[in-house]
Amino acid sequence: MGSRLSAPGPQERRFAAYIEGLATAAGHEDRQAPLKNYCKGLLLPGERKSIEPMAGRLDPENIQPMRQSLHHLVAKAPWSDAVLLEQVRHYVLPAMQKQGPVVAWIVDDTGFPKKGQHSVGVTRQYCGPVGKQENCRVAVSLSVTTWSSSLPIGYRLYWPKEWAADGARRDKTEVPKEVEFQTKPEIALDQIRAAVAAQVARGVVLADAAYGIHTEFRNGLTELGLPYVVGVQGSMTVWEPGKQPLPAKPRRKMGRPPRLLQRTTDHQPVSVKQLAMRLPSTAFQEVTWREGTDRKLRSRFAAVRVRPAHRDYEKAEPHAEEWLLTEWPRGEAEPTKYWISTLSLNTKLKALVEIAKHRWIIERDYQELKQELGLGHFEGNGRGFHHHATLCIAAYGFLVTERNRFSPSARAGHLGLEPLGMRETACHAWPPCTVSRKANWYATPTPTPAASTSTTTA
């Protein structure tokens, strides 16, 4: 079978131990070696992280068998994305928590521009990377974060309505029959419920206005006992500080007593933009929330207590008071951003701003997942899309672990990992053999369950 040419370095030993622990989540033993190879291929240097170029980098002397092995793993094999992501979380989250507690769960979606209409999930919709309506597919994610690191723990393709209703396209791209149309906030709530059920260490839920504007989404978080700081649009209506809807009409002599809250022509809620524009200049304070690459990031903010007004005329009790946080940078003609939050009444303005602005961390991390690990490089069916994304997150999890424990500057393409041909001669069997590639010179670490304590910034 060939002999090892050089002893593995410490980083490669740590990677082998990490990936050995994850490989069992793929189920059948024949999938374990391909899973290890796939994750290593994602971490090796190279611009394109699709199957063909990865196979060439992993085993230049046996590209075709390697390509078949990787393709079968990602496009055909029926292993569970949820189980593998759970394994990644069990390994990575304890390393993150050594540097600090979990502070937030961040909901986001990320777009992948695509030409044509035939790739799974592609339709004309808003695409974040290009900042406009474009042909793309979108995935909804949930990430758990400390102040310095983040890890995606849920990831799912958004199926547009036209895909959900098109049986021919679903069959062609192997979309499972049980997959039904859900809005992005509904997908996100499902991911959050799964994280709660798994007793993931809790944090404040953060999301942009695409999620925060939905009352059902915010109510779902409250029902789960999760505080939130979510973006909203300037058109959202609220009751000004100290105001709320009028009580129900007085009871009449006959019939049921009135229950529903009231509004009158001179007693109406206002938009958050109107409210912010009416605040005195003294309500705004300069706040610095973190160090940027070349300067401190700061702006002007105001926080007041308001009651959301969404359809409260259909309710018997007013909505609970929440924080309305407004950003109005100097030199701007009007406020630029708004957030609504259920953090406690004694939360300081600086803490409110710091947690609201913490969403930046996943923008940074998704840039790395896309540019360095090839998150958007897979071409194929729905199962393959999710499998590829899960393996990208698994590879990224190793980088997060390295940064939190050993090497703060660890990056894909700059690790102490070597292609197969540089360590040992290739195995020509199909499926690829595992005997000569099994590392027996390390101990697989026992995963540590995540703590279930709740963290807020008050």
C-alpha positions in Angstrom: 0.0 0.0 0.0 3.0 2.3 0.4 4.6 3.9 3.3 4.3 7.3 5.0 7.0 9.6 3.8 6.9 12.1 6.7 5.4 12.3 10.1 2.3 14.4 10.3 2.6 17.8 11.9 0.7 18.9 15.0 -2.0 20.7 13.1 -2.6 17.8 10.8 -2.9 15.5 13.8 -5.5 17.8 15.3 -7.4 17.9 12.0 -7.3 14.1 11.8 -8.6 13.8 15.4 -11.4 16.3 14.7 -12.5 14.8 11.4 -12.3 11.2 12.7 -14.9 12.2 15.3 -17.2 13.7 12.7 -16.9 10.9 10.1 -19.0 8.5 12.1 -22.0 10.9 11.6 -21.9 9.9 7.9 -23.2 6.5 8.9 -21.9 3.7 6.7 -18.2 3.0 7.0 -17.7 3.5 3.2 -18.6 7.2 3.6 -16.1 7.9 6.3 -12.9 8.2 4.2 -14.7 10.3 1.5 -16.0 12.6 4.1 -12.5 13.1 5.5 -11.1 13.7 2.0 -13.9 16.2 1.2 -13.3 18.3 4.2 -9.5 18.2 3.7 -10.1 19.3 0.0 -12.1 22.3 1.2 -9.2 23.3 3.5 -6.3 22.8 1.0 -5.2 25.8 -1.2 -7.1 26.3 -4.4 -9.6 28.8 -5.7 -12.4 26.4 -6.8 -13.8 24.0 -4.2 -16.1 22.0 -6.5 -15.6 18.2 -6.8 -13.3 18.0 -9.9 -10.6 20.5 -8.8 -10.7 19.1 -5.2 -10.1 15.6 -6.5 -7.1 16.8 -8.5 -5.6 18.5 -5.5 -6.3 15.6 -3.1 -4.9 12.8 -5.3 -3.3 14.0 -8.6 -2.4 10.4 -9.6 -5.9 9.0 -9.2 -8.3 11.9 -10.0 -11.2 9.9 -11.4 -11.6 7.4 -8.5 -11.3 10.3 -6.1 -13.9 12.3 -8.0 -16.3 9.4 -8.0 -15.8 9.0 -4.3 -16.4 12.7 -3.5 -19.4 12.9 -5.8 -21.1 9.9 -4.3 -20.7 11.2 -0.8 -22.1 14.7 -1.5 -24.7 14.0 -4.2 -26.0 10.5 -3.6 -25.3 9.2 -0.1 -28.3 9.5 2.3 -26.5 10.7 5.4 -28.1 13.3 7.8 -27.0 16.9 7.6 -28.6 17.6 11.0 -26.6 14.8 12.6 -23.3 15.9 11.2 -24.0 19.6 12.2 -24.8 18.4 15.7 -21.4 16.6 15.9 -19.7 19.8 14.6 -21.4 21.8 17.3 -20.4 19.4 20.1 -16.8 19.7 19.1 -16.5 23.4 18.2 -18.8 25.1 20.7 -16.8 24.1 23.8 -13.6 25.6 22.2 -15.5 28.8 21.5 -16.7 29.0 25.0 -13.2 28.7 26.4 -12.7 32.3 25.1 -16.1 33.6 26.4 -19.8 32.7 26.8 -22.3 32.5 24.0 -23.9 35.9 23.6 -26.1 35.6 20.5 -28.0 33.4 18.1 -27.9 35.1 14.7 -30.5 34.5 12.0 -29.4 35.4 8.4 -29.8 34.4 4.8 -27.2 34.3 2.2 -27.6 34.4 -1.6 -25.8 32.7 -4.4 -26.2 34.4 -7.8 -26.9 31.8 -10.5 -27.6 32.0 -14.3 -30.7 30.3 -15.7 -33.6 28.8 -13.9 -32.7 25.1 -13.6 -30.4 24.9 -10.6 -32.2 23.8 -7.5 -34.0 26.6 -5.7 -33.0 29.3 -8.2 -35.5 32.1 -8.9 -35.5 35.9 -9.4 -35.4 37.3 -5.8 -33.5 39.8 -3.7 -29.8 38.7 -3.6 -27.7 40.2 -0.9 -24.3 39.8 -2.6 -25.4 42.0 -5.6 -27.8 44.2 -3.5 -30.8 43.8 -5.9 -33.3 41.5 -7.5 -31.4 38.8 -9.4 -31.5 35.1 -10.3 -30.1 33.4 -7.3 -30.8 30.8 -4.6 -30.9 31.7 -0.9 -30.1 29.7 2.2 -31.4 30.5 5.7 -29.0 29.9 8.6 -28.8 30.1 12.3 -25.4 30.8 13.9 -24.3 30.6 17.5 -21.8 33.3 18.5 -19.5 34.5 21.3 -18.0 38.0 21.0 -15.1 36.7 18.9 -16.4 33.6 17.0 -19.4 32.3 15.3 -20.5 28.8 14.0 -23.5 28.0 11.8 -25.6 25.3 13.5 -28.5 25.3 11.1 -28.5 25.8 7.3 -31.4 25.2 4.8 -32.2 26.2 1.3 -35.2 28.4 0.8 -37.6 26.8 -1.7 -39.5 29.6 -3.6 -43.2 29.0 -4.1 -42.8 28.4 -7.8 -40.4 25.5 -7.0 -42.6 24.1 -4.3 -45.5 23.9 -6.7 -43.6 22.6 -9.8 -43.6 18.8 -9.6 -41.4 18.3 -12.7 -38.6 20.5 -11.4 -38.8 19.0 -8.0 -38.4 15.5 -9.5 -35.6 16.5 -11.8 -33.6 18.0 -8.9 -34.6 15.3 -6.4 -36.4 17.6 -4.0 -37.9 15.3 -1.3 -41.7 15.1 -1.4 -42.0 16.1 2.3 -40.4 19.5 1.6 -43.1 22.2 1.5 -43.0 25.9 1.0 -42.1 27.9 4.1 -41.2 31.6 4.4 -37.7 32.5 5.5 -38.9 33.5 9.0 -40.7 30.2 9.3 -37.5 28.3 8.4 -35.6 30.4 10.9 -38.1 29.6 13.7 -37.8 25.9 12.9 -34.0 26.1 13.2 -34.3 28.1 16.5 -36.8 25.5 17.9 -34.4 22.7 17.1 -31.6 24.6 18.9 -33.8 25.1 22.0 -34.7 21.4 21.9 -31.0 20.5 21.7 -30.2 22.7 24.7 -27.7 24.8 22.9 -26.3 27.5 25.1 -28.7 30.4 24.7 -28.0 34.0 23.6 -29.9 37.0 22.4 -31.5 36.4 18.9 -30.3 38.8 16.3 -31.8 39.3 12.8 -32.2 42.0 10.2 -35.5 43.7 9.2 -36.4 41.0 6.8 -37.2 38.8 9.8 -37.8 41.5 12.5 -40.7 43.1 10.7 -42.7 39.9 11.1 -44.8 39.9 14.3 -45.2 36.1 14.2 -41.4 35.7 14.1 -40.9 37.9 17.2 -43.8 36.3 19.0 -42.4 32.9 18.3 -39.1 34.0 20.0 -40.9 35.3 23.0 -42.9 32.1 23.4 -39.6 30.2 23.4 -38.3 32.5 26.2 -35.6 34.0 23.9 -34.8 37.7 24.1 -34.1 39.4 20.8 -32.7 42.5 19.1 -34.0 42.6 15.5 -34.0 45.1 12.8 -37.3 46.7 11.7 -38.3 49.1 8.9 -39.1 52.7 9.5 -42.7 52.1 8.6 -43.3 49.8 11.6 -46.0 51.4 13.9 -45.6 51.8 17.6 -47.2 53.7 20.5 -45.1 56.6 21.7 -43.5 56.3 25.2 -46.1 56.4 27.8 -49.0 55.7 25.4 -51.0 52.6 24.5 -54.3 51.7 22.8 -57.5 52.8 24.5 -59.3 50.2 26.6 -62.4 48.4 25.3 -65.7 50.2 25.1 -67.9 50.3 28.3 -70.2 47.3 28.8 -73.7 47.7 27.5 -76.8 46.5 29.3 -77.3 43.6 26.8 -74.9 41.2 25.2 -71.3 40.3 25.8 -68.9 42.8 27.2 -66.6 44.4 24.6 -63.0 43.0 24.8 -61.0 44.6 22.0 -58.7 47.6 22.4 -59.6 50.8 20.6 -58.1 53.6 18.5 -59.6 57.0 17.7 -58.8 59.6 15.0 -56.8 61.6 17.6 -55.3 58.6 19.4 -53.2 56.6 16.8 -49.8 54.9 16.8 -46.9 56.4 14.8 -44.2 54.9 12.6 -40.8 54.4 14.2 -39.4 56.9 11.8 -41.9 59.6 12.8 -41.1 58.9 16.5 -37.4 59.0 15.9 -37.6 62.3 14.0 -39.6 63.9 16.9 -37.0 62.9 19.6 -35.0 65.9 20.9 -31.3 66.0 19.9 -30.4 65.3 23.6 -32.0 61.9 23.3 -29.1 60.8 21.0 -25.7 59.8 22.4 -22.4 59.0 20.7 -21.6 55.3 21.2 -18.5 53.4 20.2 -19.3 49.7 19.8 -16.1 48.1 18.6 -12.7 48.6 17.0 -12.7 48.5 13.2 -9.7 47.7 11.1 -8.4 51.2 11.1 -10.6 53.2 13.4 -13.2 52.9 16.2 -16.8 52.3 15.0 -19.1 54.9 16.4 -22.4 56.6 15.7 -25.3 58.4 17.4 -28.1 56.3 19.0 -31.3 56.8 21.1 -33.3 54.1 22.9 -36.9 54.6 24.2 -39.5 52.2 25.5 -42.5 51.7 23.1 -45.3 49.3 22.5 -45.6 47.7 19.1 -49.0 48.5 17.6 -49.5 45.7 15.0 -53.2 44.9 14.9 -53.6 45.5 18.6 -57.2 46.5 17.8 -57.8 42.8 17.4 -56.4 42.1 20.9 -57.8 42.4 24.4 -54.4 43.3 25.9 -51.8 45.7 24.4 -48.4 44.4 23.3 -45.7 44.5 25.9 -43.2 47.3 26.1 -40.0 46.9 24.2 -36.9 48.9 23.4 -36.8 50.9 20.2 -33.2 51.6 19.3 -32.5 54.2 16.6 -29.3 55.0 14.8 -28.9 58.5 13.4 -25.4 59.2 12.2 -24.1 62.8 12.2 -24.5 64.4 8.9 -27.5 62.3 7.9 -30.8 63.9 7.2 -32.8 61.2 9.0 -32.2 58.0 11.0 -30.6 55.1 9.1 -31.5 52.0 11.2 -34.0 50.8 13.7 -34.2 47.8 16.0 -36.8 46.5 18.4 -35.7 44.5 21.5 -37.1 42.6 24.4 -33.9 43.0 26.5 -34.6 43.9 30.1 -35.6 47.4 31.2 -32.2 48.0 32.9 -30.2 47.4 29.7 -27.7 50.2 29.1 -27.6 52.0 25.8 -24.0 50.9 25.0 -24.9 47.2 25.7 -28.0 47.5 23.5 -25.9 49.0 20.7 -23.1 46.4 21.0 -25.4 43.4 20.8 -27.4 45.0 17.9 -24.3 45.6 15.9 -22.9 42.1 16.6 -24.5 40.8 13.4 -21.4 41.9 11.6 -19.6 38.8 12.8 -21.4 36.4 10.5 -21.0 38.8 7.6 -17.3 38.4 8.1 -17.6 34.6 8.5 -19.8 34.0 5.5 -17.3 35.9 3.4 -14.7 33.4 4.5 -17.1 30.4 3.9 -17.8 31.6 0.4 -14.4 32.8 -0.7 -12.0 30.4 1.1 -14.1 27.3 1.5 -16.3 27.4 -1.6 -19.7 27.4 0.1 -21.4 28.4 -3.2 -19.3 26.2 -5.5 -21.5 23.1 -5.6 -23.5 22.4 -8.8 -26.2 19.8 -8.4 -29.4 18.7 -6.7 -31.0 19.6 -3.4 -29.3 16.8 -1.4 -25.9 17.8 -2.8 -26.5 21.5 -2.0 -27.1 20.7 1.6 -24.4 18.1 1.9 -21.8 20.4 0.4 -22.8 23.2 2.8 -22.7 20.9 5.8 -19.2 19.8 4.9 -18.1 23.4 4.4 -19.4 24.2 7.9 -17.6 21.1 9.2 -14.3 22.3 7.7 -15.0 25.8 8.9 -15.6 24.4 12.4 -12.0 23.1 12.4 -10.7 26.6 11.7 -12.9 28.0 14.5 -11.5 25.4 16.9 -7.9 26.2 15.8 -8.4 29.9 16.3 -9.9 29.5 19.8 -7.3 27.0 21.1 -4.1 27.0 19.1 -3.7 29.3 16.1 -5.6 32.6 16.1 -4.6 33.3 12.4 -5.7 29.8 11.0 -7.2 30.1 7.5 -8.2 27.8 4.8 -5.3 27.2 2.3 -2.8 28.1 5.0 -2.9 25.1 7.2 -0.3 22.3 7.9 -2.3 19.8 5.8 -0.9 17.8 2.9 -2.6 16.1 -0.1 -2.8 12.4 0.0 0.0 11.8 -2.5 2.6 13.7 -0.3 1.9 11.5 2.7 1.4 8.1 1.2 0.8 6.3 -2.1 -2.7 6.4 -3.4 -5.2 3.5 -3.0 -6.6 2.5 -6.4 -9.6 0.6 -5.0 -13.2 1.8 -5.4 -14.8 2.7 -3.1 -11.5 4.2 -1.8 -9.9 2.0 0.9 -9.6 3.2 4.4 -7.0 0.9 6.0 -3.8 2.7 4.9 -5.4 6.2 5.5 -6.7 5.5 9.0 -4.8 7.6 11.5 -4.0 5.5 14.6 -1.5 7.8 16.2 -3.9 10.0 18.0 -6.9 9.7 20.4 -10.3 10.9 19.3 -11.5 13.5 21.7 -14.8 13.0 23.5 -17.3 15.7 22.5 -18.3 18.0 25.4 -22.1 18.8 25.4 -22.9 22.5 25.2 -24.0 24.2 28.4 -27.5 25.4 28.5 -27.1 28.6 30.5 -28.7 31.7 29.1 -26.7 34.9 28.4 -28.0 38.4 27.8 -26.4 41.8 27.8 -28.1 43.8 30.4 
